[in-house]
Amino acid sequence: MSDFYFIQSGTVGIGYYLMTQGLSNAQQYHIAMTTKVWEKALPFNYICDYYVLHNTKSEYIYIATDPVEAMSLSKQYLYHNIVPKYPAIVQKIKEQSKTRYMNNIRRIIQESQKKHIT
């Protein structure tokens, strides 16, 4: 993932590919949750921060489920301009992003995947 996105309006679905990929004409992915989940808790939605800050590939797929307006922060800009100036702040954000990702995205999507398996 090369950008971290701040969703201003619209909804992004977060899901995963199904095992039937390539075997049928059926939908090949399942949206397990959307960014609407966070609207009441946060004044803004942001996604993909975990992947950018931890320099890892995305585990899931992200699909706009209706028109989206967003701003992005590129990995290149973050690591060339922000990290060198504010390493302590970036480290704190990195730790928070992992906790947020594990509790609010990964756990929910894994529970959804288990339901599809059983």
N, C-alpha and C positions, 0 to 999 in steps of 0.2 A: 504494500500500500504506500503510495507516495504523497498522499495529502490527508489532512485532517480537516473535516468539514464541520462548519457551524451552520446548522439548518435554521433559516429565518422563517420559512413557511413551507407548508407541505409535509408530506409523510414519506419516510423511507422504510421499506420492509427489510427485515433481517431474517435470513433463512439459510437453507442448505439444499444441496442437490440430493435427489432421491436415487436409490439404487437402480431404478428402471432406466436410467439415462442410456439412450441409444437402443433400447429394446422395444420401445413402444412410442406412439404418438402422444401419449398422455403428458401432462405437465411434468417437467423434469426437475422442479424444485418445489420446496414448501416454505412459505413465509411463516415463521414461528412467532414473530413479534414485530411491532413497528415502533418508530420513534415517538409516536403519540403516547406511549407508556410514560415517558418522562415529562410531558407537558405540565402536569400539575406540580411536579417536584422542582423543576428547574425553569428559570426564565428563558432559557434557550436550550436547544438540543445540539449536541456535537457527537460525531461518530468518527471512528477510525483512529482516534488518538492513541489507543493502546498499540496498534500496529506500527504507527509512525514512531512513537517514543521508544518502543522495545525492538524496533528494527526487525519485524517479523512479518511473514505473509499472512494474509487474511484467512481465517478458518471458515468464514461464512460468506454468503453473497449478500450484497446490498442492492436493493432495487427500489427506485422511486415508484410509489404506489399511486401518487397523484402529483401534479406539477410541484416542483420544489425550487425554492430560492435559497441559495446558500453561499457562504463565503468559504474559501479554503486557505489553509496554511500549508505550504509545501514543506516536505521533509528537508529539501535542500536549503530553503530559507531558514527554517528552524535551526538546523545544525550549523549553518555558516554565520548566522547573525544573532540568534537568541541564546543558544547554549553557551557560547564562549563568554557572553556578558553576564548571564544569570544562572550559573550552574546549580546553585543551591535551590533556586526556585524551580528549575526544570526537574531536578531530582525529586522534589516533593510532588510535582504534577505527575511525574512518571509513576511514583508509588501509588498515588490516588487513582491513576488511570487503570492500573492493574487490578486494584480492589473493585473499582466500578465495573470493569469488564468481566471479571470472574463472577461477581454477584448479580449483576444486572443484565448481562447478555449471555455469557457462556452457560451459566446454570440453567436459565430459562430455555435456551435452544437445545441443550442436551436433554432436558426433560421432555421436550417436544419430540426429539428424535427417538427416545425410548418408547414413547407412545406409538410411533409409526412402526417400530420393530415388533412390538408385542401385539 
